[in-house]
Amino acid sequence: LIRFAGAGHTSVLYTNPLNKQHIKHFSDVVKTVRVLINTPSSQGAIGDLYNFHLDPSLTLGCGTWGSTSVSTNVGPMQLLNIKSVTERRENMLWFRVPPKIYFKAGCLELALKDLKGKKRAFIVTDKPLFDMGFADKVTHVLDQIAIQHQVFYHVTPDPTFSCIEAGLKEMEDFRPDVIIALGGGSPMDAAKVMWLMYEVPDTEFSGLAMRFMDIRKRVYELPQGRRESTMVCIPTTSGTGSEVTPFSVVTDDKTGTKYPLADYFLTPRMAIVDPQLVLNMPKSLTAWGGIDALVHALESYVSIFATDYTKGLSREAIVLLFKYLPAAYDNGANDLKAREKMHYAATIAGQAFANAFLGITHSMAHKIGSRYHLPHGLSNALLMSHVIRYNATDVPFKMAVLPQYEYPQAKAAYAEIADFLNLSGTTEDEKVISLIGAIEDLKAKLDIPATIKDALAKTRGVKQCTDAEWDAEVPALAEDAFDDQCTCANPRYPLFSDMERILHDAYYKPILPLTDLEFISQTADYGFVPK
Protein backbone atom coordinates (compact mmCIF):
# COMPACT_ATOMS: atom_id res chain seq x y z
CA LEU A 1 0.00 0.00 0.00
CA ILE A 2 2.83 2.40 0.88
CA ARG A 3 4.63 1.68 -2.38
CA PHE A 4 1.37 2.22 -4.29
CA ALA A 5 0.44 5.49 -2.55
CA GLY A 6 3.90 7.03 -2.46
CA ALA A 7 7.01 5.19 -1.26
CA GLY A 8 8.69 6.87 1.64
CA HIS A 9 6.08 9.60 2.26
CA THR A 10 3.66 8.86 5.13
CA SER A 11 2.22 5.88 6.99
CA VAL A 12 -0.45 5.71 9.71
CA LEU A 13 -0.98 3.34 12.64
CA TYR A 14 -4.17 3.21 14.68
CA THR A 15 -3.48 1.69 18.11
CA ASN A 16 -3.75 2.36 21.83
CA PRO A 17 -1.23 5.12 22.60
CA LEU A 18 0.09 2.94 25.45
CA ASN A 19 1.19 0.23 23.00
CA LYS A 20 4.71 1.66 22.90
CA GLN A 21 6.30 -1.57 21.68
CA HIS A 22 3.83 -1.83 18.79
CA ILE A 23 4.44 1.79 17.85
CA LYS A 24 8.22 1.34 17.98
CA HIS A 25 8.10 -1.83 15.88
CA PHE A 26 5.87 -0.19 13.28
CA SER A 27 8.15 2.87 13.14
CA ASP A 28 11.25 0.71 12.74
CA VAL A 29 9.87 -1.52 10.01
CA VAL A 30 7.74 0.73 7.78
CA LYS A 31 9.81 2.65 5.23
CA THR A 32 8.37 6.15 5.37
CA VAL A 33 9.86 9.41 6.56
CA ARG A 34 6.67 10.28 8.52
CA VAL A 35 4.79 7.93 10.82
CA LEU A 36 1.45 9.18 12.16
CA ILE A 37 -0.25 7.62 15.18
CA ASN A 38 -4.08 7.75 15.41
CA THR A 39 -4.27 10.55 12.83
CA PRO A 40 -6.54 10.60 9.76
CA SER A 41 -4.28 10.05 6.81
CA SER A 42 -6.47 11.81 4.24
CA GLN A 43 -6.08 15.20 5.93
CA GLY A 44 -3.69 14.65 8.81
CA ALA A 45 -0.83 13.55 6.62
CA ILE A 46 -0.37 17.16 5.56
CA GLY A 47 0.64 18.01 9.12
CA ASP A 48 -0.15 20.77 11.61
CA LEU A 49 -3.85 19.78 11.77
CA TYR A 50 -3.99 17.15 14.51
CA ASN A 51 -0.66 18.13 16.09
CA PHE A 52 1.51 21.18 16.57
CA HIS A 53 5.02 19.92 15.76
CA LEU A 54 4.68 18.55 12.25
CA ASP A 55 5.27 21.02 9.42
CA PRO A 56 2.89 20.83 6.44
CA SER A 57 4.23 18.36 3.90
CA LEU A 58 3.55 20.29 0.70
CA THR A 59 7.16 19.87 -0.53
CA LEU A 60 8.17 16.78 1.46
CA GLY A 61 11.07 14.76 0.18
CA CYS A 62 10.60 11.02 0.62
CA GLY A 63 14.20 10.01 1.19
CA THR A 64 15.89 7.25 -0.77
CA TRP A 65 12.69 5.14 -0.50
CA GLY A 66 11.00 7.69 -2.73
CA SER A 67 14.08 8.35 -4.88
CA THR A 68 14.78 11.80 -3.43
CA SER A 69 17.85 13.12 -1.67
CA VAL A 70 16.12 14.61 1.41
CA SER A 71 13.54 13.46 3.95
CA THR A 72 12.30 16.90 4.98
CA ASN A 73 10.43 19.66 3.19
CA VAL A 74 12.37 21.01 0.24
CA GLY A 75 12.98 24.71 0.80
CA PRO A 76 15.33 27.53 -0.14
CA MET A 77 18.25 25.88 1.67
CA GLN A 78 18.13 22.97 -0.79
CA LEU A 79 18.21 25.40 -3.72
CA LEU A 80 21.18 27.48 -2.60
CA ASN A 81 24.72 26.90 -3.82
CA ILE A 82 26.63 27.29 -0.56
CA LYS A 83 30.39 27.67 -1.00
CA SER A 84 33.11 26.91 1.52
CA VAL A 85 36.43 28.73 1.13
CA THR A 86 39.12 27.14 3.30
CA GLU A 87 42.73 28.18 3.71
CA ARG A 88 45.41 25.67 4.66
CA ARG A 89 46.18 25.67 8.37
CA GLU A 90 48.96 23.61 9.93
CA ASN A 91 47.56 21.04 12.31
CA MET A 92 49.02 20.75 15.77
CA LEU A 93 52.04 18.43 15.89
CA TRP A 94 53.38 16.67 18.95
CA PHE A 95 56.42 15.30 20.75
CA ARG A 96 55.58 12.45 23.12
CA VAL A 97 58.09 10.32 25.01
CA PRO A 98 58.07 8.60 28.42
CA PRO A 99 57.77 11.09 31.30
CA LYS A 100 60.88 9.57 32.90
CA ILE A 101 64.04 8.33 31.16
CA TYR A 102 66.87 7.29 33.49
CA PHE A 103 70.35 6.70 32.08
CA LYS A 104 73.99 6.22 33.08
CA ALA A 105 75.92 3.09 33.94
CA GLY A 106 74.58 1.55 37.15
CA CYS A 107 71.36 3.58 37.18
CA LEU A 108 69.11 0.48 37.37
CA GLU A 109 68.95 0.31 41.16
CA LEU A 110 68.25 3.97 41.82
CA ALA A 111 65.77 4.21 38.96
CA LEU A 112 63.77 1.21 40.19
CA LYS A 113 63.55 2.75 43.65
CA ASP A 114 61.43 5.47 42.04
CA LEU A 115 58.69 2.82 42.08
CA LYS A 116 58.53 2.88 45.87
CA GLY A 117 54.91 2.84 46.96
CA LYS A 118 53.82 0.39 44.28
CA LYS A 119 52.50 -2.94 45.55
CA ARG A 120 53.00 -5.64 42.90
CA ALA A 121 55.34 -5.82 39.90
CA PHE A 122 54.92 -8.21 36.96
CA ILE A 123 58.21 -8.74 35.11
CA VAL A 124 58.18 -9.84 31.45
CA THR A 125 61.38 -11.29 29.97
CA ASP A 126 62.69 -14.27 28.01
CA LYS A 127 64.23 -17.57 29.13
CA PRO A 128 67.89 -16.79 28.24
CA LEU A 129 67.86 -13.51 30.17
CA PHE A 130 66.12 -15.21 33.09
CA ASP A 131 68.70 -18.01 33.15
CA MET A 132 71.54 -15.46 33.04
CA GLY A 133 70.20 -13.75 36.16
CA PHE A 134 69.00 -10.48 34.63
CA ALA A 135 65.61 -10.76 36.35
CA ASP A 136 67.41 -11.18 39.69
CA LYS A 137 68.97 -7.73 39.24
CA VAL A 138 65.45 -6.31 39.18
CA THR A 139 63.80 -8.45 41.87
CA HIS A 140 66.68 -7.73 44.29
CA VAL A 141 65.81 -4.02 44.20
CA LEU A 142 62.06 -4.68 44.37
CA ASP A 143 62.60 -6.71 47.55
CA GLN A 144 64.39 -3.73 49.12
CA ILE A 145 61.38 -1.46 48.56
CA ALA A 146 58.79 -4.08 49.56
CA ILE A 147 57.22 -4.66 46.14
CA GLN A 148 55.88 -8.16 45.53
CA HIS A 149 56.92 -9.56 42.17
CA GLN A 150 56.23 -12.30 39.68
CA VAL A 151 58.33 -13.16 36.63
CA PHE A 152 56.97 -14.30 33.26
CA TYR A 153 59.94 -15.57 31.22
CA HIS A 154 58.24 -17.34 28.32
CA VAL A 155 58.54 -14.64 25.67
CA THR A 156 59.80 -15.97 22.34
CA PRO A 157 61.26 -14.04 19.39
CA ASP A 158 58.39 -12.40 17.47
CA PRO A 159 55.87 -12.74 20.34
CA THR A 160 52.57 -14.39 19.41
CA PHE A 161 48.97 -14.13 20.56
CA SER A 162 49.48 -17.38 22.50
CA CYS A 163 52.42 -15.85 24.36
CA ILE A 164 50.43 -12.68 25.07
CA GLU A 165 47.43 -14.67 26.31
CA ALA A 166 49.58 -16.78 28.63
CA GLY A 167 51.24 -13.72 30.14
CA LEU A 168 47.95 -11.84 30.37
CA LYS A 169 46.33 -14.69 32.31
CA GLU A 170 49.13 -14.63 34.88
CA MET A 171 48.97 -10.85 34.97
CA GLU A 172 45.23 -10.81 35.65
CA ASP A 173 45.64 -13.36 38.45
CA PHE A 174 48.51 -11.41 40.02
CA ARG A 175 46.87 -7.95 39.61
CA PRO A 176 50.07 -5.83 39.33
CA ASP A 177 50.19 -2.05 39.52
CA VAL A 178 53.51 -1.95 37.65
CA ILE A 179 54.66 -3.98 34.62
CA ILE A 180 58.40 -4.23 33.93
CA ALA A 181 59.67 -5.27 30.50
CA LEU A 182 63.23 -6.58 30.65
CA GLY A 183 65.02 -7.50 27.44
CA GLY A 184 65.31 -6.63 23.77
CA GLY A 185 62.55 -5.86 21.31
CA SER A 186 60.54 -9.07 21.80
CA PRO A 187 60.06 -8.87 25.61
CA MET A 188 59.27 -5.16 25.36
CA ASP A 189 56.78 -5.72 22.52
CA ALA A 190 55.12 -8.56 24.43
CA ALA A 191 54.96 -6.60 27.69
CA LYS A 192 53.44 -3.56 25.99
CA VAL A 193 50.66 -5.64 24.44
CA MET A 194 50.01 -7.50 27.72
CA TRP A 195 49.82 -4.14 29.48
CA LEU A 196 47.43 -2.82 26.86
CA MET A 197 45.14 -5.87 27.13
CA TYR A 198 45.32 -5.76 30.92
CA GLU A 199 44.31 -2.10 31.06
CA VAL A 200 41.99 -2.01 28.03
CA PRO A 201 40.49 -5.51 27.60
CA ASP A 202 38.20 -4.43 24.73
CA THR A 203 41.11 -3.54 22.44
CA GLU A 204 40.78 -4.70 18.82
CA PHE A 205 44.14 -5.58 17.25
CA SER A 206 42.81 -5.02 13.74
CA GLY A 207 41.86 -1.46 14.74
CA LEU A 208 45.26 -0.63 16.21
CA ALA A 209 46.97 -2.16 13.17
CA MET A 210 44.91 -0.01 10.77
CA ARG A 211 47.03 2.24 8.56
CA PHE A 212 46.71 6.00 9.02
CA MET A 213 47.96 9.26 7.56
CA ASP A 214 47.46 11.09 10.86
CA ILE A 215 47.47 8.90 13.98
CA ARG A 216 44.97 11.29 15.63
CA LYS A 217 42.39 10.89 12.85
CA ARG A 218 42.21 7.16 12.22
CA VAL A 219 38.85 5.43 12.33
CA TYR A 220 39.64 3.28 15.36
CA GLU A 221 39.74 4.88 18.80
CA LEU A 222 41.18 2.97 21.74
CA PRO A 223 38.56 2.36 24.48
CA GLN A 224 39.19 4.17 27.74
CA GLY A 225 39.79 1.13 30.00
CA ARG A 226 41.25 1.32 33.51
CA ARG A 227 44.70 2.80 32.85
CA GLU A 228 45.84 2.35 36.42
CA SER A 229 49.21 0.55 36.15
CA THR A 230 52.66 1.82 35.17
CA MET A 231 54.78 0.44 32.32
CA VAL A 232 58.56 0.35 32.77
CA CYS A 233 60.97 -0.74 30.01
CA ILE A 234 64.56 -1.84 30.65
CA PRO A 235 66.40 -2.57 27.38
CA THR A 236 69.16 -5.20 27.42
CA THR A 237 70.09 -4.60 23.77
CA SER A 238 71.07 -1.43 21.93
CA GLY A 239 68.92 -0.98 18.84
CA THR A 240 65.14 -1.23 18.96
CA GLY A 241 64.40 1.95 20.93
CA SER A 242 61.15 0.26 21.99
CA GLU A 243 61.64 1.54 25.53
CA VAL A 244 60.51 5.01 24.38
CA THR A 245 58.14 4.32 21.46
CA PRO A 246 54.36 3.90 21.04
CA PHE A 247 54.79 0.83 18.82
CA SER A 248 54.64 -2.92 19.22
CA VAL A 249 54.43 -5.95 16.95
CA VAL A 250 52.50 -9.13 17.72
CA THR A 251 52.07 -12.22 15.52
CA ASP A 252 48.95 -14.31 15.06
CA ASP A 253 50.42 -17.80 15.46
CA LYS A 254 47.43 -19.34 13.66
CA THR A 255 47.73 -17.33 10.46
CA GLY A 256 51.29 -15.99 10.68
CA THR A 257 49.98 -12.44 10.28
CA LYS A 258 52.04 -9.75 12.00
CA TYR A 259 50.11 -6.89 13.58
CA PRO A 260 52.21 -3.71 13.88
CA LEU A 261 50.35 -1.82 16.61
CA ALA A 262 50.60 1.95 17.01
CA ASP A 263 49.04 4.02 19.76
CA TYR A 264 50.54 6.51 22.17
CA PHE A 265 48.99 4.53 25.02
CA LEU A 266 51.79 2.01 24.32
CA THR A 267 54.44 4.59 25.25
CA PRO A 268 56.07 3.37 28.48
CA ARG A 269 55.85 5.62 31.52
CA MET A 270 59.48 4.99 32.46
CA ALA A 271 62.60 3.86 30.57
CA ILE A 272 65.77 2.73 32.35
CA VAL A 273 68.75 2.88 29.98
CA ASP A 274 71.64 1.28 31.89
CA PRO A 275 74.73 0.54 29.72
CA GLN A 276 75.91 -2.10 32.20
CA LEU A 277 73.13 -4.36 30.95
CA VAL A 278 74.54 -4.47 27.39
CA LEU A 279 78.28 -4.85 28.00
CA ASN A 280 78.38 -8.47 26.87
CA MET A 281 76.09 -8.34 23.84
CA PRO A 282 77.26 -10.75 21.10
CA LYS A 283 79.06 -9.16 18.16
CA SER A 284 76.32 -10.00 15.66
CA LEU A 285 73.63 -8.50 17.91
CA THR A 286 75.81 -5.42 18.42
CA ALA A 287 76.11 -4.95 14.65
CA TRP A 288 72.49 -5.61 13.76
CA GLY A 289 71.11 -3.58 16.68
CA GLY A 290 73.43 -0.69 15.89
CA ILE A 291 72.39 -0.62 12.25
CA ASP A 292 68.73 -0.83 13.26
CA ALA A 293 69.23 2.27 15.41
CA LEU A 294 71.06 4.00 12.53
CA VAL A 295 68.14 3.31 10.18
CA HIS A 296 65.75 4.67 12.83
CA ALA A 297 67.78 7.88 12.91
CA LEU A 298 68.18 8.20 9.13
CA GLU A 299 64.55 7.46 8.28
CA SER A 300 63.16 9.72 10.99
CA TYR A 301 65.44 12.54 9.75
CA VAL A 302 63.96 12.47 6.23
CA SER A 303 60.42 11.42 7.23
CA ILE A 304 57.51 13.58 6.08
CA PHE A 305 56.72 14.04 9.80
CA ALA A 306 60.23 15.15 10.79
CA THR A 307 60.20 18.37 12.82
CA ASP A 308 62.67 20.62 14.59
CA TYR A 309 61.95 18.63 17.74
CA THR A 310 62.91 15.27 16.18
CA LYS A 311 65.69 16.16 13.74
CA GLY A 312 68.12 17.17 16.48
CA LEU A 313 67.68 13.76 18.09
CA SER A 314 68.09 11.97 14.76
CA ARG A 315 71.24 13.96 14.04
CA GLU A 316 72.84 13.21 17.42
CA ALA A 317 72.06 9.51 17.13
CA ILE A 318 73.62 9.35 13.64
CA VAL A 319 76.84 11.00 14.84
CA LEU A 320 77.11 8.73 17.90
CA LEU A 321 76.50 5.57 15.88
CA PHE A 322 79.05 6.36 13.16
CA LYS A 323 81.61 7.23 15.83
CA TYR A 324 81.13 4.46 18.38
CA LEU A 325 79.49 1.46 16.67
CA PRO A 326 82.73 0.05 15.17
CA ALA A 327 84.50 0.26 18.54
CA ALA A 328 81.58 -1.36 20.37
CA TYR A 329 81.64 -4.16 17.78
CA ASP A 330 85.40 -4.70 17.91
CA ASN A 331 86.03 -4.26 21.64
CA GLY A 332 82.77 -5.28 23.33
CA ALA A 333 82.89 -5.00 27.12
CA ASN A 334 86.46 -3.69 26.97
CA ASP A 335 85.24 -0.33 25.65
CA LEU A 336 82.76 0.96 28.20
CA LYS A 337 82.44 4.37 26.55
CA ALA A 338 81.55 2.91 23.15
CA ARG A 339 78.95 0.61 24.73
CA GLU A 340 77.48 3.52 26.68
CA LYS A 341 77.23 5.83 23.66
CA MET A 342 75.73 3.04 21.54
CA HIS A 343 73.07 2.38 24.16
CA TYR A 344 72.19 6.05 24.40
CA ALA A 345 72.10 6.44 20.62
CA ALA A 346 69.49 3.68 20.31
CA THR A 347 67.20 5.40 22.82
CA ILE A 348 67.77 8.84 21.28
CA ALA A 349 66.88 7.49 17.83
CA GLY A 350 63.84 5.81 19.41
CA GLN A 351 62.56 9.16 20.67
CA ALA A 352 62.98 10.60 17.17
CA PHE A 353 61.09 7.90 15.28
CA ALA A 354 58.43 7.65 18.01
CA ASN A 355 57.29 11.06 16.78
CA ALA A 356 58.52 11.30 13.17
CA PHE A 357 57.92 7.64 12.21
CA LEU A 358 60.00 5.68 9.67
CA GLY A 359 60.03 4.73 5.97
CA ILE A 360 60.19 1.95 3.41
CA THR A 361 63.47 0.46 4.62
CA HIS A 362 61.49 -0.77 7.59
CA SER A 363 58.45 -1.61 5.46
CA MET A 364 60.48 -4.06 3.38
CA ALA A 365 62.63 -5.28 6.28
CA HIS A 366 59.50 -6.29 8.19
CA LYS A 367 58.40 -8.52 5.31
CA ILE A 368 61.82 -10.01 4.58
CA GLY A 369 62.34 -10.77 8.26
CA SER A 370 58.94 -12.39 8.54
CA ARG A 371 59.29 -14.46 5.35
CA TYR A 372 62.94 -15.55 5.64
CA HIS A 373 63.61 -15.17 9.39
CA LEU A 374 66.42 -12.70 8.79
CA PRO A 375 67.17 -10.66 11.94
CA HIS A 376 65.44 -7.29 11.74
CA GLY A 377 68.57 -5.15 12.02
CA LEU A 378 70.32 -7.21 9.33
CA SER A 379 67.32 -6.86 7.01
CA ASN A 380 67.46 -3.09 7.46
CA ALA A 381 71.19 -3.07 6.75
CA LEU A 382 70.73 -4.89 3.45
CA LEU A 383 68.14 -2.39 2.20
CA MET A 384 69.08 0.99 3.64
CA SER A 385 71.53 2.24 0.98
CA HIS A 386 69.22 1.27 -1.87
CA VAL A 387 66.38 3.19 -0.21
CA ILE A 388 68.54 6.28 0.33
CA ARG A 389 69.37 6.27 -3.38
CA TYR A 390 65.66 5.89 -4.18
CA ASN A 391 64.53 8.68 -1.85
CA ALA A 392 67.20 11.18 -2.92
CA THR A 393 65.27 13.02 -5.64
CA ASP A 394 63.74 16.46 -5.96
CA VAL A 395 61.11 15.31 -8.49
CA PRO A 396 59.52 12.06 -7.31
CA PHE A 397 56.97 10.52 -9.67
CA LYS A 398 54.48 10.35 -6.79
CA MET A 399 54.41 12.85 -3.92
CA ALA A 400 54.26 11.70 -0.34
CA VAL A 401 50.93 12.16 1.43
CA LEU A 402 50.56 14.86 4.13
CA PRO A 403 54.17 16.15 4.08
CA GLN A 404 55.19 18.82 6.57
CA TYR A 405 57.10 20.82 3.95
CA GLU A 406 56.41 22.77 0.76
CA TYR A 407 58.47 20.69 -1.70
CA PRO A 408 60.51 17.42 -1.62
CA GLN A 409 63.54 17.81 0.63
CA ALA A 410 64.91 14.29 1.08
CA LYS A 411 67.99 14.83 -1.08
CA ALA A 412 68.86 18.03 0.79
CA ALA A 413 68.31 16.27 4.12
CA TYR A 414 70.67 13.43 3.19
CA ALA A 415 73.21 16.04 2.05
CA GLU A 416 72.90 17.71 5.47
CA ILE A 417 73.72 14.38 7.11
CA ALA A 418 76.82 14.08 4.92
CA ASP A 419 77.83 17.60 5.98
CA PHE A 420 77.64 17.01 9.72
CA LEU A 421 79.52 13.72 9.26
CA ASN A 422 82.22 15.73 7.41
CA LEU A 423 81.93 13.63 4.26
CA SER A 424 83.15 14.77 0.84
CA GLY A 425 81.11 16.30 -1.94
CA THR A 426 80.29 19.66 -3.51
CA THR A 427 76.81 19.09 -4.92
CA GLU A 428 73.92 17.47 -3.12
CA ASP A 429 74.21 14.39 -5.35
CA GLU A 430 77.90 14.00 -4.52
CA LYS A 431 77.19 14.33 -0.81
CA VAL A 432 74.44 11.69 -0.88
CA ILE A 433 76.73 9.31 -2.78
CA SER A 434 79.40 9.93 -0.11
CA LEU A 435 76.83 9.15 2.60
CA ILE A 436 75.95 5.85 0.93
CA GLY A 437 79.68 5.07 0.65
CA ALA A 438 80.19 5.80 4.37
CA ILE A 439 77.26 3.54 5.29
CA GLU A 440 78.65 0.71 3.17
CA ASP A 441 82.10 1.17 4.76
CA LEU A 442 80.48 0.98 8.20
CA LYS A 443 78.62 -2.20 7.25
CA ALA A 444 81.87 -3.75 6.00
CA LYS A 445 83.52 -3.02 9.37
CA LEU A 446 80.62 -4.87 11.02
CA ASP A 447 80.99 -7.90 8.69
CA ILE A 448 77.53 -7.33 7.19
CA PRO A 449 77.13 -8.87 3.71
CA ALA A 450 76.62 -6.56 0.74
CA THR A 451 73.52 -8.32 -0.63
CA ILE A 452 70.46 -10.20 0.60
CA LYS A 453 71.62 -13.24 -1.37
CA ASP A 454 74.93 -13.34 0.52
CA ALA A 455 73.19 -12.77 3.85
CA LEU A 456 70.80 -15.69 3.32
CA ALA A 457 73.76 -17.93 2.50
CA LYS A 458 75.88 -16.85 5.49
CA THR A 459 73.34 -16.36 8.31
CA ARG A 460 72.34 -19.30 10.48
CA GLY A 461 68.70 -20.10 11.13
CA VAL A 462 67.26 -18.32 8.10
CA LYS A 463 65.05 -19.75 5.39
CA GLN A 464 67.07 -20.44 2.25
CA CYS A 465 65.82 -19.77 -1.27
CA THR A 466 67.03 -20.03 -4.84
CA ASP A 467 67.29 -17.05 -7.19
CA ALA A 468 64.16 -18.21 -9.00
CA GLU A 469 62.24 -18.54 -5.73
CA TRP A 470 63.30 -15.03 -4.70
CA ASP A 471 62.24 -13.57 -8.05
CA ALA A 472 58.85 -15.27 -7.75
CA GLU A 473 58.39 -13.95 -4.21
CA VAL A 474 59.35 -10.32 -4.89
CA PRO A 475 55.93 -9.07 -6.15
CA ALA A 476 54.17 -10.37 -3.02
CA LEU A 477 56.91 -8.94 -0.77
CA ALA A 478 56.58 -5.56 -2.47
CA GLU A 479 52.80 -5.51 -2.18
CA ASP A 480 52.91 -6.48 1.50
CA ALA A 481 55.60 -3.88 2.18
CA PHE A 482 53.58 -1.18 0.42
CA ASP A 483 50.75 -1.88 2.88
CA ASP A 484 53.08 -1.55 5.90
CA GLN A 485 52.38 1.38 8.22
CA CYS A 486 55.92 2.72 7.79
CA THR A 487 55.37 3.37 4.07
CA CYS A 488 53.16 6.43 4.55
CA ALA A 489 55.94 8.48 6.21
CA ASN A 490 58.53 7.79 3.49
CA PRO A 491 59.54 11.02 1.68
CA ARG A 492 59.02 9.42 -1.75
CA TYR A 493 55.73 7.56 -2.04
CA PRO A 494 56.58 4.30 -3.81
CA LEU A 495 55.02 2.38 -6.63
CA PHE A 496 54.81 -1.41 -6.41
CA SER A 497 57.28 -1.59 -9.27
CA ASP A 498 59.71 0.67 -7.37
CA MET A 499 59.73 -1.60 -4.34
CA GLU A 500 60.13 -4.67 -6.56
CA ARG A 501 63.19 -3.13 -8.16
CA ILE A 502 64.71 -2.17 -4.79
CA LEU A 503 64.22 -5.73 -3.53
CA HIS A 504 65.69 -7.12 -6.76
CA ASP A 505 68.75 -4.85 -6.59
CA ALA A 506 69.32 -5.45 -2.88
CA TYR A 507 69.26 -9.22 -3.46
CA TYR A 508 71.62 -9.39 -6.43
CA LYS A 509 73.81 -6.29 -6.59
CA PRO A 510 76.07 -4.47 -4.10
CA ILE A 511 75.23 -0.79 -4.40
CA LEU A 512 78.89 0.22 -4.75
CA PRO A 513 80.42 1.52 -6.89
CA LEU A 514 77.75 4.21 -7.31
CA THR A 515 78.18 7.03 -9.81
CA ASP A 516 74.72 8.62 -9.82
CA LEU A 517 71.40 8.58 -7.93
CA GLU A 518 69.11 8.08 -10.90
CA PHE A 519 66.17 5.77 -10.19
CA ILE A 520 63.57 5.73 -12.97
CA SER A 521 60.09 4.63 -11.97
CA GLN A 522 58.38 2.33 -14.44
CA THR A 523 54.59 2.31 -14.56
CA ALA A 524 52.12 0.25 -16.53
CA ASP A 525 50.38 3.36 -17.84
CA TYR A 526 53.24 5.64 -18.79
CA GLY A 527 56.29 3.45 -19.29
CA PHE A 528 59.43 5.19 -18.12
CA VAL A 529 58.95 8.58 -16.51
CA PRO A 530 61.42 11.13 -15.11
CA LYS A 531 63.28 10.08 -11.99
Secondary structure, DSSP 8 states (H G I E B T S, - for coil): -HHHHHTEEEEEE---TT-HHHHHHHHHHS-EEEEEES--HHHHTTSSSS-SS----TTB--TGGGT-S-SSB--HHHH-------------------SEEEESTT-HHHHHGGGTT--EEEEEEEHHHHHTTHHHHHHHHHHHTT-EEEEEEEE-SS-BHHHHHHHHHHHHHH--SEEEEEESHHHHHHHHHHHHHHH-TT--HHHHT---SSTTS-S---------SEEEEEESSSS--GGG-SEEEEE-TTT--EEEEE-GGGS-SEEEE-GGGGTT--HHHHHHHHHHHHHHHHHHHHSTT--HHHHHHHHHHHHHHHHHHHHHHHHGGG-HHHHHHHHHHHHHHHHHHHHH---HHHHHHHHHHHHH---HHHHHHHHHHHHHHHH--SS-SSB-SS-SSSS--HHHHHHHHHHHTT---SSHHHHHHHHHHHHHHHHHHTT--SSHHHHHHHSTT-----HHHHHHHHHHHHHHHHTSGGGGGSSB---HHHHHHHHHHHHH----S--------EETTTEE---
